[in-house]
Amino acid sequence: MVRTQISLSEQEYDAAKREAARLGISLAELLRRSLRPLLPVDESKPWMAYAGFVESGDPKASRRIDDVVYGHKD
């Protein structure tokens, strides 16, 4: 993962945080999901077009995405 920084207005930030909370995901995951439809699919990995459409069976899985991606924080 590459870390990056963006600037949002206070209203955009607050609205994004509320939406992430409503979905049960982190702000980072909300922003990643927002970008994916805008980015071209890597033709060498056509299955990536379906990334995020698989269900784990865990209804709270989306709340733990950062733990899955970055590892558990102590």
PDB file of N, CA, C, O and CB in Angstrom:
ATOM      1  N   MET A   1       0.842  -1.186   0.000  1.00  0.00           N
ATOM      2  CA  MET A   1       0.000   0.000   0.000  1.00  0.00           C
ATOM      3  C   MET A   1       0.882   1.244   0.000  1.00  0.00           C
ATOM      4  O   MET A   1       1.932   1.283   0.641  1.00  0.00           O
ATOM      5  CB  MET A   1      -0.955   0.001   1.220  1.00  0.00           C
ATOM      6  N   VAL A   2       0.443   2.228  -0.714  1.00  0.00           N
ATOM      7  CA  VAL A   2       1.094   3.531  -0.733  1.00  0.00           C
ATOM      8  C   VAL A   2       0.197   4.491   0.039  1.00  0.00           C
ATOM      9  O   VAL A   2      -1.004   4.568  -0.218  1.00  0.00           O
ATOM     10  CB  VAL A   2       1.353   4.035  -2.207  1.00  0.00           C
ATOM     11  N   ARG A   3       0.767   5.202   0.956  1.00  0.00           N
ATOM     12  CA  ARG A   3      -0.008   6.201   1.699  1.00  0.00           C
ATOM     13  C   ARG A   3      -0.011   7.502   0.921  1.00  0.00           C
ATOM     14  O   ARG A   3       0.977   7.855   0.277  1.00  0.00           O
ATOM     15  CB  ARG A   3       0.570   6.419   3.126  1.00  0.00           C
ATOM     16  N   THR A   4      -1.135   8.216   0.984  1.00  0.00           N
ATOM     17  CA  THR A   4      -1.245   9.493   0.308  1.00  0.00           C
ATOM     18  C   THR A   4      -2.053  10.439   1.177  1.00  0.00           C
ATOM     19  O   THR A   4      -2.690  10.026   2.146  1.00  0.00           O
ATOM     20  CB  THR A   4      -1.889   9.333  -1.085  1.00  0.00           C
ATOM     21  N   GLN A   5      -2.018  11.682   0.824  1.00  0.00           N
ATOM     22  CA  GLN A   5      -2.742  12.699   1.578  1.00  0.00           C
ATOM     23  C   GLN A   5      -3.620  13.473   0.611  1.00  0.00           C
ATOM     24  O   GLN A   5      -3.196  13.808  -0.495  1.00  0.00           O
ATOM     25  CB  GLN A   5      -1.766  13.651   2.336  1.00  0.00           C
ATOM     26  N   ILE A   6      -4.855  13.759   1.036  1.00  0.00           N
ATOM     27  CA  ILE A   6      -5.755  14.575   0.227  1.00  0.00           C
ATOM     28  C   ILE A   6      -6.320  15.685   1.097  1.00  0.00           C
ATOM     29  O   ILE A   6      -6.310  15.597   2.325  1.00  0.00           O
ATOM     30  CB  ILE A   6      -6.898  13.714  -0.391  1.00  0.00           C
ATOM     31  N   SER A   7      -6.807  16.715   0.455  1.00  0.00           N
ATOM     32  CA  SER A   7      -7.446  17.816   1.167  1.00  0.00           C
ATOM     33  C   SER A   7      -8.930  17.814   0.842  1.00  0.00           C
ATOM     34  O   SER A   7      -9.322  17.745  -0.322  1.00  0.00           O
ATOM     35  CB  SER A   7      -6.800  19.179   0.795  1.00  0.00           C
ATOM     36  N   LEU A   8      -9.745  17.890   1.878  1.00  0.00           N
ATOM     37  CA  LEU A   8     -11.194  17.956   1.744  1.00  0.00           C
ATOM     38  C   LEU A   8     -11.687  19.160   2.523  1.00  0.00           C
ATOM     39  O   LEU A   8     -11.067  19.581   3.499  1.00  0.00           O
ATOM     40  CB  LEU A   8     -11.874  16.648   2.245  1.00  0.00           C
ATOM     41  N   SER A   9     -12.802  19.707   2.085  1.00  0.00           N
ATOM     42  CA  SER A   9     -13.415  20.753   2.901  1.00  0.00           C
ATOM     43  C   SER A   9     -13.945  20.084   4.174  1.00  0.00           C
ATOM     44  O   SER A   9     -14.106  18.864   4.216  1.00  0.00           O
ATOM     45  CB  SER A   9     -14.570  21.505   2.114  1.00  0.00           C
ATOM     46  N   GLU A  10     -14.206  20.854   5.171  1.00  0.00           N
ATOM     47  CA  GLU A  10     -14.729  20.300   6.424  1.00  0.00           C
ATOM     48  C   GLU A  10     -16.059  19.584   6.168  1.00  0.00           C
ATOM     49  O   GLU A  10     -16.331  18.537   6.755  1.00  0.00           O
ATOM     50  CB  GLU A  10     -14.912  21.422   7.486  1.00  0.00           C
ATOM     51  N   GLN A  11     -16.885  20.159   5.286  1.00  0.00           N
ATOM     52  CA  GLN A  11     -18.177  19.547   4.974  1.00  0.00           C
ATOM     53  C   GLN A  11     -17.993  18.210   4.239  1.00  0.00           C
ATOM     54  O   GLN A  11     -18.697  17.241   4.524  1.00  0.00           O
ATOM     55  CB  GLN A  11     -19.028  20.510   4.122  1.00  0.00           C
ATOM     56  N   GLU A  12     -17.050  18.164   3.298  1.00  0.00           N
ATOM     57  CA  GLU A  12     -16.787  16.910   2.579  1.00  0.00           C
ATOM     58  C   GLU A  12     -16.275  15.843   3.540  1.00  0.00           C
ATOM     59  O   GLU A  12     -16.709  14.692   3.492  1.00  0.00           O
ATOM     60  CB  GLU A  12     -15.765  17.136   1.440  1.00  0.00           C
ATOM     61  N   TYR A  13     -15.352  16.232   4.410  1.00  0.00           N
ATOM     62  CA  TYR A  13     -14.780  15.289   5.369  1.00  0.00           C
ATOM     63  C   TYR A  13     -15.866  14.740   6.297  1.00  0.00           C
ATOM     64  O   TYR A  13     -15.963  13.530   6.501  1.00  0.00           O
ATOM     65  CB  TYR A  13     -13.665  15.966   6.193  1.00  0.00           C
ATOM     66  N   ASP A  14     -16.678  15.633   6.853  1.00  0.00           N
ATOM     67  CA  ASP A  14     -17.740  15.206   7.768  1.00  0.00           C
ATOM     68  C   ASP A  14     -18.731  14.279   7.069  1.00  0.00           C
ATOM     69  O   ASP A  14     -19.135  13.260   7.629  1.00  0.00           O
ATOM     70  CB  ASP A  14     -18.475  16.424   8.338  1.00  0.00           C
ATOM     71  N   ALA A  15     -19.124  14.639   5.838  1.00  0.00           N
ATOM     72  CA  ALA A  15     -20.066  13.814   5.089  1.00  0.00           C
ATOM     73  C   ALA A  15     -19.458  12.444   4.769  1.00  0.00           C
ATOM     74  O   ALA A  15     -20.139  11.424   4.869  1.00  0.00           O
ATOM     75  CB  ALA A  15     -20.486  14.528   3.791  1.00  0.00           C
ATOM     76  N   ALA A  16     -18.191  12.420   4.388  1.00  0.00           N
ATOM     77  CA  ALA A  16     -17.515  11.156   4.074  1.00  0.00           C
ATOM     78  C   ALA A  16     -17.393  10.284   5.319  1.00  0.00           C
ATOM     79  O   ALA A  16     -17.604   9.074   5.245  1.00  0.00           O
ATOM     80  CB  ALA A  16     -16.121  11.423   3.477  1.00  0.00           C
ATOM     81  N   LYS A  17     -17.059  10.875   6.453  1.00  0.00           N
ATOM     82  CA  LYS A  17     -16.966  10.111   7.706  1.00  0.00           C
ATOM     83  C   LYS A  17     -18.322   9.518   8.083  1.00  0.00           C
ATOM     84  O   LYS A  17     -18.400   8.369   8.517  1.00  0.00           O
ATOM     85  CB  LYS A  17     -16.444  11.008   8.849  1.00  0.00           C
ATOM     86  N   ARG A  18     -19.383  10.295   7.921  1.00  0.00           N
ATOM     87  CA  ARG A  18     -20.732   9.792   8.233  1.00  0.00           C
ATOM     88  C   ARG A  18     -21.099   8.624   7.315  1.00  0.00           C
ATOM     89  O   ARG A  18     -21.653   7.621   7.765  1.00  0.00           O
ATOM     90  CB  ARG A  18     -21.782  10.927   8.096  1.00  0.00           C
ATOM     91  N   GLU A  19     -20.781   8.767   6.019  1.00  0.00           N
ATOM     92  CA  GLU A  19     -21.108   7.695   5.077  1.00  0.00           C
ATOM     93  C   GLU A  19     -20.299   6.438   5.375  1.00  0.00           C
ATOM     94  O   GLU A  19     -20.833   5.330   5.313  1.00  0.00           O
ATOM     95  CB  GLU A  19     -20.854   8.153   3.635  1.00  0.00           C
ATOM     96  N   ALA A  20     -19.042   6.593   5.693  1.00  0.00           N
ATOM     97  CA  ALA A  20     -18.214   5.434   6.056  1.00  0.00           C
ATOM     98  C   ALA A  20     -18.780   4.749   7.293  1.00  0.00           C
ATOM     99  O   ALA A  20     -18.865   3.522   7.342  1.00  0.00           O
ATOM    100  CB  ALA A  20     -16.746   5.864   6.305  1.00  0.00           C
ATOM    101  N   ALA A  21     -19.165   5.533   8.288  1.00  0.00           N
ATOM    102  CA  ALA A  21     -19.747   4.963   9.507  1.00  0.00           C
ATOM    103  C   ALA A  21     -21.059   4.242   9.185  1.00  0.00           C
ATOM    104  O   ALA A  21     -21.327   3.164   9.717  1.00  0.00           O
ATOM    105  CB  ALA A  21     -19.988   6.070  10.564  1.00  0.00           C
ATOM    106  N   ARG A  22     -21.867   4.838   8.318  1.00  0.00           N
ATOM    107  CA  ARG A  22     -23.132   4.216   7.938  1.00  0.00           C
ATOM    108  C   ARG A  22     -22.897   2.865   7.274  1.00  0.00           C
ATOM    109  O   ARG A  22     -23.652   1.918   7.497  1.00  0.00           O
ATOM    110  CB  ARG A  22     -23.919   5.135   7.000  1.00  0.00           C
ATOM    111  N   LEU A  23     -21.855   2.778   6.463  1.00  0.00           N
ATOM    112  CA  LEU A  23     -21.526   1.535   5.772  1.00  0.00           C
ATOM    113  C   LEU A  23     -20.726   0.567   6.643  1.00  0.00           C
ATOM    114  O   LEU A  23     -20.560  -0.600   6.289  1.00  0.00           O
ATOM    115  CB  LEU A  23     -20.750   1.841   4.514  1.00  0.00           C
ATOM    116  N   GLY A  24     -20.235   1.053   7.777  1.00  0.00           N
ATOM    117  CA  GLY A  24     -19.436   0.201   8.659  1.00  0.00           C
ATOM    118  C   GLY A  24     -18.029  -0.034   8.143  1.00  0.00           C
ATOM    119  O   GLY A  24     -17.440  -1.085   8.394  1.00  0.00           O
ATOM    120  N   ILE A  25     -17.482   0.952   7.413  1.00  0.00           N
ATOM    121  CA  ILE A  25     -16.130   0.825   6.868  1.00  0.00           C
ATOM    122  C   ILE A  25     -15.310   2.052   7.267  1.00  0.00           C
ATOM    123  O   ILE A  25     -15.851   3.038   7.766  1.00  0.00           O
ATOM    124  CB  ILE A  25     -16.167   0.665   5.316  1.00  0.00           C
ATOM    125  N   SER A  26     -14.009   1.977   7.041  1.00  0.00           N
ATOM    126  CA  SER A  26     -13.136   3.114   7.336  1.00  0.00           C
ATOM    127  C   SER A  26     -13.268   4.180   6.256  1.00  0.00           C
ATOM    128  O   SER A  26     -13.746   3.905   5.154  1.00  0.00           O
ATOM    129  CB  SER A  26     -11.669   2.656   7.457  1.00  0.00           C
ATOM    130  N   LEU A  27     -12.849   5.381   6.575  1.00  0.00           N
ATOM    131  CA  LEU A  27     -12.816   6.457   5.586  1.00  0.00           C
ATOM    132  C   LEU A  27     -11.909   6.054   4.420  1.00  0.00           C
ATOM    133  O   LEU A  27     -12.243   6.304   3.262  1.00  0.00           O
ATOM    134  CB  LEU A  27     -12.325   7.786   6.230  1.00  0.00           C
ATOM    135  N   ALA A  28     -10.776   5.439   4.716  1.00  0.00           N
ATOM    136  CA  ALA A  28      -9.850   5.001   3.659  1.00  0.00           C
ATOM    137  C   ALA A  28     -10.535   4.030   2.702  1.00  0.00           C
ATOM    138  O   ALA A  28     -10.375   4.143   1.486  1.00  0.00           O
ATOM    139  CB  ALA A  28      -8.601   4.339   4.275  1.00  0.00           C
ATOM    140  N   GLU A  29     -11.296   3.077   3.241  1.00  0.00           N
ATOM    141  CA  GLU A  29     -11.978   2.110   2.385  1.00  0.00           C
ATOM    142  C   GLU A  29     -13.066   2.790   1.566  1.00  0.00           C
ATOM    143  O   GLU A  29     -13.264   2.442   0.402  1.00  0.00           O
ATOM    144  CB  GLU A  29     -12.577   0.976   3.226  1.00  0.00           C
ATOM    145  N   LEU A  30     -13.771   3.746   2.145  1.00  0.00           N
ATOM    146  CA  LEU A  30     -14.776   4.501   1.391  1.00  0.00           C
ATOM    147  C   LEU A  30     -14.130   5.204   0.197  1.00  0.00           C
ATOM    148  O   LEU A  30     -14.678   5.186  -0.905  1.00  0.00           O
ATOM    149  CB  LEU A  30     -15.479   5.533   2.304  1.00  0.00           C
ATOM    150  N   LEU A  31     -12.975   5.819   0.414  1.00  0.00           N
ATOM    151  CA  LEU A  31     -12.290   6.525  -0.664  1.00  0.00           C
ATOM    152  C   LEU A  31     -11.768   5.549  -1.721  1.00  0.00           C
ATOM    153  O   LEU A  31     -11.840   5.836  -2.916  1.00  0.00           O
ATOM    154  CB  LEU A  31     -11.135   7.361  -0.101  1.00  0.00           C
ATOM    155  N   ARG A  32     -11.242   4.393  -1.288  1.00  0.00           N
ATOM    156  CA  ARG A  32     -10.790   3.383  -2.257  1.00  0.00           C
ATOM    157  C   ARG A  32     -11.955   2.921  -3.123  1.00  0.00           C
ATOM    158  O   ARG A  32     -11.829   2.819  -4.343  1.00  0.00           O
ATOM    159  CB  ARG A  32     -10.152   2.173  -1.531  1.00  0.00           C
ATOM    160  N   ARG A  33     -13.091   2.644  -2.485  1.00  0.00           N
ATOM    161  CA  ARG A  33     -14.262   2.191  -3.235  1.00  0.00           C
ATOM    162  C   ARG A  33     -14.756   3.269  -4.194  1.00  0.00           C
ATOM    163  O   ARG A  33     -15.249   2.965  -5.280  1.00  0.00           O
ATOM    164  CB  ARG A  33     -15.384   1.790  -2.277  1.00  0.00           C
ATOM    165  N   SER A  34     -14.624   4.507  -3.794  1.00  0.00           N
ATOM    166  CA  SER A  34     -15.069   5.610  -4.646  1.00  0.00           C
ATOM    167  C   SER A  34     -14.187   5.755  -5.882  1.00  0.00           C
ATOM    168  O   SER A  34     -14.668   6.143  -6.947  1.00  0.00           O
ATOM    169  CB  SER A  34     -15.074   6.917  -3.857  1.00  0.00           C
ATOM    170  N   LEU A  35     -12.902   5.444  -5.746  1.00  0.00           N
ATOM    171  CA  LEU A  35     -11.960   5.572  -6.861  1.00  0.00           C
ATOM    172  C   LEU A  35     -12.030   4.411  -7.849  1.00  0.00           C
ATOM    173  O   LEU A  35     -11.829   4.611  -9.047  1.00  0.00           O
ATOM    174  CB  LEU A  35     -10.560   5.684  -6.327  1.00  0.00           C
ATOM    175  N   ARG A  36     -12.306   3.221  -7.372  1.00  0.00           N
ATOM    176  CA  ARG A  36     -12.229   2.026  -8.229  1.00  0.00           C
ATOM    177  C   ARG A  36     -13.004   2.132  -9.530  1.00  0.00           C
ATOM    178  O   ARG A  36     -12.473   1.745 -10.570  1.00  0.00           O
ATOM    179  CB  ARG A  36     -12.725   0.844  -7.478  1.00  0.00           C
ATOM    180  N   PRO A  37     -14.236   2.637  -9.528  1.00  0.00           N
ATOM    181  CA  PRO A  37     -14.963   2.702 -10.812  1.00  0.00           C
ATOM    182  C   PRO A  37     -14.335   3.667 -11.818  1.00  0.00           C
ATOM    183  O   PRO A  37     -14.610   3.573 -13.014  1.00  0.00           O
ATOM    184  CB  PRO A  37     -16.399   3.113 -10.564  1.00  0.00           C
ATOM    185  N   LEU A  38     -13.509   4.578 -11.354  1.00  0.00           N
ATOM    186  CA  LEU A  38     -12.899   5.571 -12.231  1.00  0.00           C
ATOM    187  C   LEU A  38     -11.592   5.109 -12.846  1.00  0.00           C
ATOM    188  O   LEU A  38     -11.121   5.704 -13.815  1.00  0.00           O
ATOM    189  CB  LEU A  38     -12.666   6.833 -11.476  1.00  0.00           C
ATOM    190  N   LEU A  39     -10.996   4.049 -12.297  1.00  0.00           N
ATOM    191  CA  LEU A  39      -9.674   3.601 -12.724  1.00  0.00           C
ATOM    192  C   LEU A  39      -9.773   2.460 -13.722  1.00  0.00           C
ATOM    193  O   LEU A  39     -10.670   1.624 -13.612  1.00  0.00           O
ATOM    194  CB  LEU A  39      -8.847   3.168 -11.522  1.00  0.00           C
ATOM    195  N   PRO A  40      -8.867   2.409 -14.698  1.00  0.00           N
ATOM    196  CA  PRO A  40      -8.901   1.304 -15.668  1.00  0.00           C
ATOM    197  C   PRO A  40      -8.522  -0.017 -14.999  1.00  0.00           C
ATOM    198  O   PRO A  40      -7.723  -0.053 -14.064  1.00  0.00           O
ATOM    199  CB  PRO A  40      -7.949   1.591 -16.850  1.00  0.00           C
ATOM    200  N   VAL A  41      -9.111  -1.091 -15.499  1.00  0.00           N
ATOM    201  CA  VAL A  41      -8.816  -2.430 -14.998  1.00  0.00           C
ATOM    202  C   VAL A  41      -7.501  -2.893 -15.601  1.00  0.00           C
ATOM    203  O   VAL A  41      -7.265  -2.698 -16.793  1.00  0.00           O
ATOM    204  CB  VAL A  41      -9.965  -3.428 -15.334  1.00  0.00           C
ATOM    205  N   ASP A  42      -6.643  -3.501 -14.795  1.00  0.00           N
ATOM    206  CA  ASP A  42      -5.381  -4.067 -15.273  1.00  0.00           C
ATOM    207  C   ASP A  42      -5.716  -5.257 -16.178  1.00  0.00           C
ATOM    208  O   ASP A  42      -6.201  -6.284 -15.704  1.00  0.00           O
ATOM    209  CB  ASP A  42      -4.449  -4.504 -14.068  1.00  0.00           C
ATOM    210  N   GLU A  43      -5.458  -5.115 -17.466  1.00  0.00           N
ATOM    211  CA  GLU A  43      -5.816  -6.154 -18.433  1.00  0.00           C
ATOM    212  C   GLU A  43      -5.117  -7.485 -18.158  1.00  0.00           C
ATOM    213  O   GLU A  43      -5.600  -8.536 -18.580  1.00  0.00           O
ATOM    214  CB  GLU A  43      -5.482  -5.687 -19.831  1.00  0.00           C
ATOM    215  N   SER A  44      -3.981  -7.449 -17.454  1.00  0.00           N
ATOM    216  CA  SER A  44      -3.292  -8.698 -17.134  1.00  0.00           C
ATOM    217  C   SER A  44      -3.967  -9.428 -15.973  1.00  0.00           C
ATOM    218  O   SER A  44      -3.645 -10.584 -15.697  1.00  0.00           O
ATOM    219  CB  SER A  44      -1.827  -8.421 -16.796  1.00  0.00           C
ATOM    220  N   LYS A  45      -4.898  -8.762 -15.294  1.00  0.00           N
ATOM    221  CA  LYS A  45      -5.628  -9.353 -14.172  1.00  0.00           C
ATOM    222  C   LYS A  45      -7.121  -9.057 -14.348  1.00  0.00           C
ATOM    223  O   LYS A  45      -7.686  -8.284 -13.574  1.00  0.00           O
ATOM    224  CB  LYS A  45      -5.102  -8.799 -12.798  1.00  0.00           C
ATOM    225  N   PRO A  46      -7.759  -9.652 -15.340  1.00  0.00           N
ATOM    226  CA  PRO A  46      -9.156  -9.321 -15.617  1.00  0.00           C
ATOM    227  C   PRO A  46     -10.093  -9.622 -14.452  1.00  0.00           C
ATOM    228  O   PRO A  46     -11.145  -8.996 -14.329  1.00  0.00           O
ATOM    229  CB  PRO A  46      -9.620 -10.070 -16.829  1.00  0.00           C
ATOM    230  N   TRP A  47      -9.722 -10.575 -13.596  1.00  0.00           N
ATOM    231  CA  TRP A  47     -10.558 -10.903 -12.443  1.00  0.00           C
ATOM    232  C   TRP A  47     -10.665  -9.739 -11.464  1.00  0.00           C
ATOM    233  O   TRP A  47     -11.583  -9.720 -10.643  1.00  0.00           O
ATOM    234  CB  TRP A  47     -10.006 -12.124 -11.731  1.00  0.00           C
ATOM    235  N   MET A  48      -9.735  -8.748 -11.526  1.00  0.00           N
ATOM    236  CA  MET A  48      -9.769  -7.608 -10.613  1.00  0.00           C
ATOM    237  C   MET A  48     -11.024  -6.753 -10.826  1.00  0.00           C
ATOM    238  O   MET A  48     -11.414  -5.996  -9.937  1.00  0.00           O
ATOM    239  CB  MET A  48      -8.512  -6.751 -10.795  1.00  0.00           C
ATOM    240  N   ALA A  49     -11.652  -6.867 -11.989  1.00  0.00           N
ATOM    241  CA  ALA A  49     -12.895  -6.132 -12.223  1.00  0.00           C
ATOM    242  C   ALA A  49     -13.975  -6.567 -11.247  1.00  0.00           C
ATOM    243  O   ALA A  49     -14.941  -5.841 -11.012  1.00  0.00           O
ATOM    244  CB  ALA A  49     -13.376  -6.333 -13.662  1.00  0.00           C
ATOM    245  N   TYR A  50     -13.807  -7.757 -10.681  1.00  0.00           N
ATOM    246  CA  TYR A  50     -14.807  -8.297  -9.746  1.00  0.00           C
ATOM    247  C   TYR A  50     -14.364  -8.203  -8.294  1.00  0.00           C
ATOM    248  O   TYR A  50     -15.078  -8.671  -7.407  1.00  0.00           O
ATOM    249  CB  TYR A  50     -15.105  -9.741 -10.086  1.00  0.00           C
ATOM    250  N   ALA A  51     -13.218  -7.617  -8.033  1.00  0.00           N
ATOM    251  CA  ALA A  51     -12.723  -7.487  -6.653  1.00  0.00           C
ATOM    252  C   ALA A  51     -13.745  -6.732  -5.819  1.00  0.00           C
ATOM    253  O   ALA A  51     -14.270  -5.702  -6.243  1.00  0.00           O
ATOM    254  CB  ALA A  51     -11.344  -6.759  -6.615  1.00  0.00           C
ATOM    255  N   GLY A  52     -14.018  -7.245  -4.649  1.00  0.00           N
ATOM    256  CA  GLY A  52     -14.968  -6.598  -3.759  1.00  0.00           C
ATOM    257  C   GLY A  52     -16.385  -7.115  -3.891  1.00  0.00           C
ATOM    258  O   GLY A  52     -17.260  -6.714  -3.123  1.00  0.00           O
ATOM    259  N   PHE A  53     -16.636  -8.013  -4.867  1.00  0.00           N
ATOM    260  CA  PHE A  53     -17.977  -8.532  -5.066  1.00  0.00           C
ATOM    261  C   PHE A  53     -18.179  -9.900  -4.420  1.00  0.00           C
ATOM    262  O   PHE A  53     -19.259 -10.480  -4.534  1.00  0.00           O
ATOM    263  CB  PHE A  53     -18.275  -8.617  -6.537  1.00  0.00           C
ATOM    264  N   VAL A  54     -17.164 -10.421  -3.749  1.00  0.00           N
ATOM    265  CA  VAL A  54     -17.246 -11.733  -3.136  1.00  0.00           C
ATOM    266  C   VAL A  54     -17.656 -11.568  -1.680  1.00  0.00           C
ATOM    267  O   VAL A  54     -17.127 -10.712  -0.970  1.00  0.00           O
ATOM    268  CB  VAL A  54     -15.898 -12.491  -3.254  1.00  0.00           C
ATOM    269  N   GLU A  55     -18.588 -12.380  -1.247  1.00  0.00           N
ATOM    270  CA  GLU A  55     -19.044 -12.312   0.139  1.00  0.00           C
ATOM    271  C   GLU A  55     -18.292 -13.335   0.971  1.00  0.00           C
ATOM    272  O   GLU A  55     -18.088 -14.473   0.547  1.00  0.00           O
ATOM    273  CB  GLU A  55     -20.569 -12.547   0.235  1.00  0.00           C
ATOM    274  N   SER A  56     -17.879 -12.912   2.169  1.00  0.00           N
ATOM    275  CA  SER A  56     -17.137 -13.799   3.056  1.00  0.00           C
ATOM    276  C   SER A  56     -18.069 -14.604   3.951  1.00  0.00           C
ATOM    277  O   SER A  56     -17.664 -15.618   4.521  1.00  0.00           O
ATOM    278  CB  SER A  56     -16.165 -13.000   3.905  1.00  0.00           C
ATOM    279  N   GLY A  57     -19.306 -14.159   4.075  1.00  0.00           N
ATOM    280  CA  GLY A  57     -20.212 -14.795   5.019  1.00  0.00           C
ATOM    281  C   GLY A  57     -20.179 -14.127   6.376  1.00  0.00           C
ATOM    282  O   GLY A  57     -21.048 -14.369   7.213  1.00  0.00           O
ATOM    283  N   ASP A  58     -19.175 -13.281   6.603  1.00  0.00           N
ATOM    284  CA  ASP A  58     -19.057 -12.540   7.860  1.00  0.00           C
ATOM    285  C   ASP A  58     -19.745 -11.193   7.665  1.00  0.00           C
ATOM    286  O   ASP A  58     -19.240 -10.358   6.914  1.00  0.00           O
ATOM    287  CB  ASP A  58     -17.547 -12.357   8.290  1.00  0.00           C
ATOM    288  N   PRO A  59     -20.886 -10.955   8.321  1.00  0.00           N
ATOM    289  CA  PRO A  59     -21.600  -9.702   8.111  1.00  0.00           C
ATOM    290  C   PRO A  59     -20.844  -8.469   8.588  1.00  0.00           C
ATOM    291  O   PRO A  59     -21.211  -7.345   8.246  1.00  0.00           O
ATOM    292  CB  PRO A  59     -22.914  -9.763   8.801  1.00  0.00           C
ATOM    293  N   LYS A  60     -19.795  -8.672   9.371  1.00  0.00           N
ATOM    294  CA  LYS A  60     -19.005  -7.543   9.872  1.00  0.00           C
ATOM    295  C   LYS A  60     -17.635  -7.449   9.193  1.00  0.00           C
ATOM    296  O   LYS A  60     -16.766  -6.712   9.659  1.00  0.00           O
ATOM    297  CB  LYS A  60     -18.822  -7.666  11.381  1.00  0.00           C
ATOM    298  N   ALA A  61     -17.436  -8.181   8.106  1.00  0.00           N
ATOM    299  CA  ALA A  61     -16.135  -8.218   7.439  1.00  0.00           C
ATOM    300  C   ALA A  61     -15.689  -6.832   6.979  1.00  0.00           C
ATOM    301  O   ALA A  61     -14.507  -6.498   7.071  1.00  0.00           O
ATOM    302  CB  ALA A  61     -16.185  -9.163   6.248  1.00  0.00           C
ATOM    303  N   SER A  62     -16.622  -6.030   6.487  1.00  0.00           N
ATOM    304  CA  SER A  62     -16.234  -4.710   5.980  1.00  0.00           C
ATOM    305  C   SER A  62     -15.725  -3.806   7.090  1.00  0.00           C
ATOM    306  O   SER A  62     -15.015  -2.839   6.814  1.00  0.00           O
ATOM    307  CB  SER A  62     -17.411  -4.048   5.280  1.00  0.00           C
ATOM    308  N   ARG A  63     -16.064  -4.093   8.318  1.00  0.00           N
ATOM    309  CA  ARG A  63     -15.596  -3.278   9.447  1.00  0.00           C
ATOM    310  C   ARG A  63     -14.158  -3.613   9.821  1.00  0.00           C
ATOM    311  O   ARG A  63     -13.513  -2.873  10.564  1.00  0.00           O
ATOM    312  CB  ARG A  63     -16.505  -3.479  10.661  1.00  0.00           C
ATOM    313  N   ARG A  64     -13.663  -4.732   9.302  1.00  0.00           N
ATOM    314  CA  ARG A  64     -12.312  -5.168   9.647  1.00  0.00           C
ATOM    315  C   ARG A  64     -11.353  -5.092   8.467  1.00  0.00           C
ATOM    316  O   ARG A  64     -10.268  -5.672   8.522  1.00  0.00           O
ATOM    317  CB  ARG A  64     -12.348  -6.577  10.177  1.00  0.00           C
ATOM    318  N   ILE A  65     -11.732  -4.384   7.392  1.00  0.00           N
ATOM    319  CA  ILE A  65     -10.914  -4.365   6.178  1.00  0.00           C
ATOM    320  C   ILE A  65      -9.502  -3.852   6.441  1.00  0.00           C
ATOM    321  O   ILE A  65      -8.544  -4.380   5.877  1.00  0.00           O
ATOM    322  CB  ILE A  65     -11.578  -3.508   5.118  1.00  0.00           C
ATOM    323  N   ASP A  66      -9.356  -2.836   7.283  1.00  0.00           N
ATOM    324  CA  ASP A  66      -8.018  -2.320   7.556  1.00  0.00           C
ATOM    325  C   ASP A  66      -7.178  -3.342   8.305  1.00  0.00           C
ATOM    326  O   ASP A  66      -5.968  -3.418   8.090  1.00  0.00           O
ATOM    327  CB  ASP A  66      -8.101  -1.025   8.354  1.00  0.00           C
ATOM    328  N   ASP A  67      -7.805  -4.139   9.194  1.00  0.00           N
ATOM    329  CA  ASP A  67      -7.071  -5.202   9.877  1.00  0.00           C
ATOM    330  C   ASP A  67      -6.600  -6.243   8.864  1.00  0.00           C
ATOM    331  O   ASP A  67      -5.488  -6.761   8.971  1.00  0.00           O
ATOM    332  CB  ASP A  67      -7.951  -5.863  10.966  1.00  0.00           C
ATOM    333  N   VAL A  68      -7.437  -6.543   7.895  1.00  0.00           N
ATOM    334  CA  VAL A  68      -7.083  -7.530   6.870  1.00  0.00           C
ATOM    335  C   VAL A  68      -5.943  -6.980   5.996  1.00  0.00           C
ATOM    336  O   VAL A  68      -4.992  -7.701   5.697  1.00  0.00           O
ATOM    337  CB  VAL A  68      -8.330  -7.888   5.991  1.00  0.00           C
ATOM    338  N   VAL A  69      -6.037  -5.725   5.595  1.00  0.00           N
ATOM    339  CA  VAL A  69      -5.045  -5.142   4.698  1.00  0.00           C
ATOM    340  C   VAL A  69      -3.739  -4.826   5.423  1.00  0.00           C
ATOM    341  O   VAL A  69      -2.659  -5.150   4.930  1.00  0.00           O
ATOM    342  CB  VAL A  69      -5.600  -3.879   4.059  1.00  0.00           C
ATOM    343  N   TYR A  70      -3.837  -4.195   6.595  1.00  0.00           N
ATOM    344  CA  TYR A  70      -2.642  -3.702   7.284  1.00  0.00           C
ATOM    345  C   TYR A  70      -2.197  -4.561   8.461  1.00  0.00           C
ATOM    346  O   TYR A  70      -1.101  -4.372   8.988  1.00  0.00           O
ATOM    347  CB  TYR A  70      -2.887  -2.316   7.766  1.00  0.00           C
ATOM    348  N   GLY A  71      -3.031  -5.494   8.873  1.00  0.00           N
ATOM    349  CA  GLY A  71      -2.711  -6.295  10.045  1.00  0.00           C
ATOM    350  C   GLY A  71      -3.324  -5.683  11.299  1.00  0.00           C
ATOM    351  O   GLY A  71      -3.637  -4.493  11.330  1.00  0.00           O
ATOM    352  N   HIS A  72      -3.491  -6.496  12.321  1.00  0.00           N
ATOM    353  CA  HIS A  72      -4.119  -6.043  13.561  1.00  0.00           C
ATOM    354  C   HIS A  72      -3.215  -5.069  14.303  1.00  0.00           C
ATOM    355  O   HIS A  72      -2.020  -5.316  14.464  1.00  0.00           O
ATOM    356  CB  HIS A  72      -4.456  -7.237  14.461  1.00  0.00           C
ATOM    357  N   LYS A  73      -3.795  -3.962  14.751  1.00  0.00           N
ATOM    358  CA  LYS A  73      -3.044  -2.992  15.537  1.00  0.00           C
ATOM    359  C   LYS A  73      -3.196  -3.315  17.008  1.00  0.00           C
ATOM    360  O   LYS A  73      -4.313  -3.496  17.494  1.00  0.00           O
ATOM    361  CB  LYS A  73      -3.515  -1.554  15.244  1.00  0.00           C
ATOM    362  N   ASP A  74      -2.091  -3.390  17.718  1.00  0.00           N
ATOM    363  CA  ASP A  74      -2.146  -3.686  19.163  1.00  0.00           C
ATOM    364  C   ASP A  74      -2.422  -2.433  19.955  1.00  0.00           C
ATOM    365  O   ASP A  74      -2.504  -2.484  21.182  1.00  0.00           O
ATOM    366  CB  ASP A  74      -0.837  -4.325  19.643  1.00  0.00           C
TER     367      ASP A  74
END
